[in-house]
């Protein structure tokens, strides 16, 4: 199956400004929610503040990663620095998991003995948080389509916006019905949602770091397409992976039929053209062998 790499691309400086605005907005919101949550006695508000602080930290990490990723390849990092964004995404998803587990524990403890909560503080600060979280999500929405790093941020912000709605609902119920247990219950709900988002997205990031084959490409289809090139008799040592989100690479040993020995260079051109057209793979390293000197007894994916 062809892999569509079509992404929206943005001016780097414009993207950096969006992330910088989001950092400042989340920083101010964190302070306001933390102070307000302590004064109001609301664990849900404190939970939302901690979540927002993780967002700010994530934004700082992502901002730095974006800057580093634009460095050109050098003698130390011959593949370039773009994979730093994948590392940043993994850090951000991991912090989401840790925060989710902590909030679930704290919420469960508070369910046993719900404290007094000042509902108005919760509703007002929840509303302010909703505005900031929505703004941050909008700033990163269009950018997240082309970056696993920014996608992690967007999910942070989206979960924050939904958490703020839940916090406001909880504050309203406390005001109207003195349902103090709602506050820790909402905290547990926020934690479960955070964990769901983190675990549903972290897998693709780990795949990139493990140099797994792209899930959008069916291995058997790609292998059959190479073997279908006239003059190709067999192949082995096949590896294909993503150096980063926008680049799939292929490495393979191609066995050329004896009668096609003189056409080896033309066969290489045919394979590269097919990979580019059918699978959008534009970087391949092909080593050619002939039946009388090919590696014996190796599997199609074997490295040695």
N, C-alpha and C positions, 0 to 999 in steps of 0.2 A: 504494500500500500504506500503510495507516495506520501511524503512528509511535507506538510505545508509550513514553510517558515515565514509566511507573510506576517509581518509585524508592523505596527505603527511606530515610526521613529520620531523622536523629539530632539530639539536642540538641547545639548547637554547643559548649557547654562540655564535655560528655562527650567529644565527638570531639577537642577540643583536649587534654584530659587523656591520651587514648590516644596521640596523636602525641607529647606531651611525654615520656611514659614510654618510648616507642620511641626518642626522641632520646638519652636518658640511657643506656639499655641498649646501643644501638649505639656510643655514645661510649666506654663502659667496655670493650666487647668489642674495639673497634678497637685500643685501647692494649695490651690483653692479647695479641691476636693478633700485632700488629706486633713487640712485644718477644719473644714466644715464637718467632715465625718467624725473627727474626734470630739468636737463640740456638741454635735448632734447625737453622739453615741450610736452611729449607724455603721455596722460592719459592711453592709452592702456598699455604702459610699466610700469607705476606706478601701474595700476590695476594688471598686472602680478606679480609685486613685492609684492603687498599686498597679492595676492593669494599664492605666494611662502612663505611669512612670516607665513601665516596660516598653510601651510604645515609643516614648521619648528616647530611651536607650536604643531601641531598635532603629529609630530614625537616624540617630547619630552613627550607629554601626553602618547602616545602609548608605548614608551620606559619604562616609569615609571610603566604603567599598566602591561606590560609583567613581570617586576620584581616582582610586588606585587602579580600577579596572581599565581606565583609559590610557594607562601607560603602555608604550609599545614593547614588543618582545625584546629581550636582551640576552646576554650570555648566561644569565642566572635563570631567568624564566623564559625559556625558548618558545613556549606556547603562548606567552603573553600573560597578562594579569587578570583576564576577565573571570576566571574561576573564583576569584576572591568574593564575587557576589554570591556564588553558591555557598561558600563557607559562611558568609554573613546570614544568608537565609537559614542555614542549619542552626546557627546560634540563636536566631530569633525564634524559630519554631521550638527549640529546646527550652528557651526561657518561658514560652507560652505553656509548655507542659508542666514545668516546675511551678509556675504561678497557679495554674489550674488545680494541681494537687494540693497546694498550700491553702487555697481558698476553700476547697471542698472540706478540708480538715477543720479549718476555723469555723466554717458555717455549721458543720455537724456539732461542734462543741457548743456553739451559741444556741442551737436548737434545744439543747437540754435546759438552758436557763436564759431565755430571751431578755435582754436588757431594755431599759427605757430608751425610746428613740424619738427625737424631735422631727416630726414628719415634715414640717414646712421647710426646714433646712435641706432635707433629703430631696424634696420636690424641686426646690429652686436650683440647687446645685446640680441635680440631675438634668434639669433643663439646659443649664449652661453647658454641661458636659455634652449633651446631645448636639448642640449647635457646633461646638468645637470638633467633636468626633465626625460629624457629617461633613464639615468643611475639610478636614484632613483626608477623609475617604474620597471626597470629590477631587482633591488635589492629586491623589495617587492613582485614581481609577484608570485613567487613560494610559498612565505609564506602566501599570502592572501587567498589561497584556504582552509586553515584550521583555519582562525581567522577572525571574524567580525571586530575586532580592526584593524588588518593589512589591511583588505579589504577596510576600510574607507580611510586609508592612500594611498593605491594603486590608488583609484579613485581620490583622491586629485592630485596625481602625474600624472596620465593619463590626467586629465583635464588640468593640467599645461602644459604638452607637447603639447597638441592640441592648447592651448592658445598661446604658443610660435610660433607655425606655423602661426596662424592667425596674430599675431603681426608682424612677418617677411613679410607676404604678404601685410599687411597694410603699412609698411615702404617702401616697394618696389613701391606701387602705389603712395605714397606721393612723392617719388623721381622722378618717371617717369611722373606723370600727375598732381602733386600738389593737389591731392584729399584729402584735410585736413579733410573732414567730415568722411573719412574712419576710422580714429583713434578712435573717440567716437563710431562709428558704430560697430567696432570690439569689443570695450569694452562692449557694450550692448550684443553682441553675446556671448562673454565669460561669462557674467553674466547669460544669459539664460541657457547656457550649464551647468554652475555650479549648478544652481537651479534644473535643470532636474536631474542631477546625485544625488544631495542630497535628493530630494523628492522621487526618485525612490528606494533609498536604506534605508532611515531612518525607513520605515515601519517595516522591518524585525527586526531591532534593538529594536524598541518599543515593538513588539510582544514578544521578549525575556524578556524584562524587566517586561512586564505585565503577565509573566508566561502563555502565550497563548499556546494552544495545537500546536504541530509542524505541519506546513502546509503540510508536506510530508506524514503525516499519516491521513488516512480517519477514522474519529471517528466511523462511523457505521461498518466499516470493523473490527476494533479492538474489538468493543463490540460484534459483531457476533462471532468472533473467541473465545472470552472468554466464551460466552454462549454455544458454541459448545463443550466445554470440558465436557466429561461425568461426571455427578454428580452435575454440576452447574445448579441451578434452576433460579437464577436472580442475578442482581447486581445493586448497586446504589453508591452514593458518589464517582463517578468516576472522577478522575482528572489526567491529564497527561500534562507534561510541560517539558521545557528544563532548567535545572539548569544552563547550559552553552551550547555552540554549540555542544559539543561532548557527552552530556549525556541527554537522555530522561528518565524521571522518571514517574512511575504510582502509584497512590494511589486509592484503591477501597475497597468497602465492597462487599463480595461475599456471596450470599445466597446458601447454600448447601442443596440439597434434603435430606429429612429425612432418606431415605434408604441408603444414602451415608455418613451418619454422621461419621461412623468409618473410612472412607477413606479421611477425610478432609486433612490430611497432604500430602497424595499422590496427591490429587487434586491440592493443592498449588504447589507442584513440577511440575505438568503437566502444570499449567498456566504459571509459571515462564519460563519453557523450551519453551513453545509456543511463549511467548513474545520475548524471546531472539532470537529464530530462525526466526520467521516470521516478526518481527518488529525491531529487533536489540535493544530492550529495556532490559537492564540488571540490572536495579535497580527498584524494585517494592515493595510497602508496601501493603499487603493484609490482611484485617480483615474479618474473617469468621463468618457468622451468620447462623441460622437455621430458618425454617419457623415459629416456635413457639415463637421466640424472636427477629425477625427482626424489623427494624425501619419501621413504618407504614406511608404511605402517602408521602414519599419523592420521588423526581424526580431523574433521573439518575445522574445529575450533582449537585444536591443540597448539600450545605455544612452543613446545620443544620435543 
